[in-house]
Amino acid sequence: MNWAFLVVTVALFLTGIALIVFAVKRIEKGLLRNFLLTAGASLTGLPIFALLHNLLYGSSIYPFVMGFRGRLSMAEEPVFFLLATLVCPLGFFVGTIGSAVIALKRSAAKP
């Protein structure tokens, strides 16, 4: 079994949780906190939605392979796929760029 995928998945999840905790505990309310929470939620959601997509796909294809002609979760599986491949990376990109821009503006404003 390839353990690299599992290690990366756990690392993404834990990094997202740490970023959320850091933003809630340390950063005052404002735009920087919102961008950090967006980045953290996206990092946390990516492995969760990928796992849900794979579980629903596997559970819906198993009866089809065994001879039953129906898919159990035809509507939910593509939603989790789109969340994992489009929404979460886009949210992470927006959160990271927004946090970097605000941090650079704050550091440039200090004398």
Steps between C-alpha positions, in 0.01 A plus 500: 500500500621847418525687830594832342137577416391432857781711644417792271129472580559502875750786466250710303226432753716581803644812337149624428390436858809679634434798272139523615599481867772762448260736324233465767730527802767749388365730228257781578181525300551638155590418145822313585312266731241431230767419243682270743175322587425457129842348436471272805150383415609424144799299619281309744220443249715371216584157649153469656319558170742277309439220751122546484510493119700177500281336765177586320639395164623171642174428679294582192710301252521186717134396446539575127797266475318232697208501255263759644422764232474815706717765654423600855664839516490636149435860606739541793816350355562769231430775753775378731732458201444861392546624856828311535645591161369851430356678803757407765812581294342827386412589860853419612644716221275795590572465871876474452530790256269718709693426819831572330378832358364617835816391684719684248286814528526490880875451494546785250282733708714453814795744516 
